[in-house]
Amino acid sequence: MANYTAADVKKLRELTGAGMMDCKKALDEAEGNVDKAVEILRVKGQKGVAKRESRTTENGAVTSLISDDATSGVLVELKCETDFVAKGEKFQAALATIAQHVSATAPADLETLLASEIEPGKSVQAYVDEANATLGEKIVLDRFARFTGGYVGSYLHRTNPDLPPQVGVLVELAEAGDQAAQVVKDVAQHIAAFGPRYLSREDVPAELVDSERRVAEATAREEGKPEAALARIVEGRVNGFYKENVLLDQAFAKDNKKTVQKVLTEAGATVKNFARFRVGA
């Protein structure tokens, strides 16, 4: 029986910044002695991670992986401190390896992903911690998306031609139609450019809509709008909110005379899910 508690593991993680499994192994080796476990992790090159915990990770990259039959796909973001590391081969290899692992194992959430075994005896968290030590920067894996069951496609955008993609979009069509490949590409590019927050009006939280209505009404009154026109003005401004934030209501990037919904309807396609990651945002 291990001679340490969950509190000891937590303390060791706080002291060293090392992954949970590495902390447990170190405590096993140290027979529960936290100070000795710290020394063990230092020898293994993990302590440097702690010094980087307070640093920001505003750089990094995104990647996607789509199955050959386009019925599943993943989008993964890996963050780091500098663009120099982000465009390096080791960082890119780590990102690709994690994406392949997500695709193969279909983790339910981030916690499950980080705890899963990416190499024999090594968790994803330990793999990321190794990248911290090897690359000398804080490396963070804190989000991914995986869709399966529909027609899935992706788009990766480089905000700087000298850097890896920093904006990634994953789209799943529930109904694809004959133009599925082109539709999913066009919609993914649109999402990358316009950054909708919600798929449909039904996805917008009711409290947020109520807040928009209150603000719209208060603003209209402040502007001295006539009482009889308030309801119409408020509805117009709430609709403006939808057009800005809801994918299906947005004017389509390639033809702003049509909404995204109209483009999808004409193509016989329906968007089921989408995810958009912008590094650092």
Order of alpha helices (4+ residues) and beta strands (2+ residues): alpha-alpha-alpha-alpha-beta-beta-alpha-alpha-alpha-beta-beta-alpha-beta-beta-beta-alpha-alpha-alpha-beta-beta-alpha-beta
